[in-house]
């Protein structure tokens, strides 16, 4: 699923003629293009979709939306590690985590 997620602008810089920002999405920090919202400032919130800020958003609406997304697990789904998610799905289907691999330190830790 691909969501439009609210995020807070932490800093702004120009890279190769493109206005870019570091944006915090409830603890997940990503780089975002600001070309569609050129007057966005540090400390403001924006709705971001596929790496582009699309519109400014007030702080209260942003916080409520982030809290709802977190509650529903959508932030992890959107920003989480796809390998971790695939492994978790396999574990759930198999009834538990896989056996430790040889040489991963698990055997040594048990001794």
C-alpha positions in Angstrom: 0.0 0.0 0.0 1.2 3.5 -0.7 0.0 6.2 1.6 0.1 10.0 1.7 1.7 10.5 5.2 2.0 13.7 7.2 5.6 14.6 8.3 7.4 17.4 10.0 10.1 19.3 8.1 13.4 19.1 10.1 15.7 20.9 7.7 15.7 22.2 4.1 18.5 22.4 1.5 18.9 22.8 -2.2 20.5 19.9 -4.1 21.3 20.3 -7.8 18.7 23.1 -8.1 16.0 21.0 -6.3 14.6 22.1 -2.9 14.8 19.0 -0.6 13.9 18.5 3.1 14.6 16.0 5.8 11.1 15.0 7.1 10.1 13.2 10.3 7.2 10.8 10.0 6.6 9.9 13.6 10.1 8.7 14.2 11.0 7.6 10.6 13.1 10.2 8.9 13.2 10.4 5.1 14.4 12.8 2.4 11.5 14.6 0.5 11.3 16.8 -2.5 9.6 20.2 -1.8 9.1 21.4 -5.4 5.3 21.2 -5.2 5.2 23.2 -1.9 8.1 25.6 -2.4 7.3 27.9 0.5 7.2 25.1 3.1 9.4 26.0 6.1 11.3 24.1 8.8 8.9 23.1 11.6 5.9 22.9 9.3 4.0 19.7 8.4 3.2 18.5 5.0 1.3 15.6 3.4 4.0 13.5 1.6 3.4 10.9 -1.1 6.1 8.8 -2.8 8.8 11.3 -1.7 7.0 14.5 -2.7 5.5 17.0 -0.3 2.0 17.7 -1.8 0.4 20.2 0.6 0.9 21.9 3.9 -0.9 20.5 7.0 -1.6 21.9 10.4 0.2 20.3 13.3 -2.8 19.0 15.1 -4.2 17.2 12.0 -0.7 15.8 11.3 -0.3 14.4 14.9 -3.8 12.9 14.9 -3.2 11.2 11.5 0.2 9.9 12.6 -1.2 8.5 15.8 -4.0 6.7 13.9 -1.5 5.3 11.4 0.7 4.1 14.2 -2.3 2.5 16.0 -3.3 0.7 12.8 0.3 -0.4 12.0 0.3 1.5 8.8 3.6 3.4 9.5 5.4 0.1 9.9 3.8 -1.2 6.7 4.7 2.0 4.8 8.2 2.6 6.2 9.2 -0.8 7.7 12.0 -3.0 6.4 10.4 -5.3 3.7 12.8 -8.1 4.6 11.8 -7.9 8.2 8.1 -7.9 7.3 8.5 -10.9 5.0 10.4 -12.8 7.8 7.7 -11.9 10.3 5.0 -13.2 7.9 6.9 -16.5 7.5 7.3 -16.9 11.2 3.6 -16.3 11.8 2.7 -18.9 9.2 5.2 -21.4 10.5 4.2 -21.0 14.1 7.4 -19.3 15.4 10.9 -18.0 14.4 13.2 -20.2 12.3 15.9 -22.3 14.0 19.2 -20.5 14.5 21.7 -20.8 11.7 25.0 -22.5 12.4 27.7 -20.0 13.4 25.2 -17.2 14.2 26.3 -17.2 17.9 23.0 -18.7 19.2 24.6 -22.1 20.0 27.5 -20.4 21.7 25.1 -18.3 23.8 23.3 -21.3 25.0 26.4 -23.1 26.2 
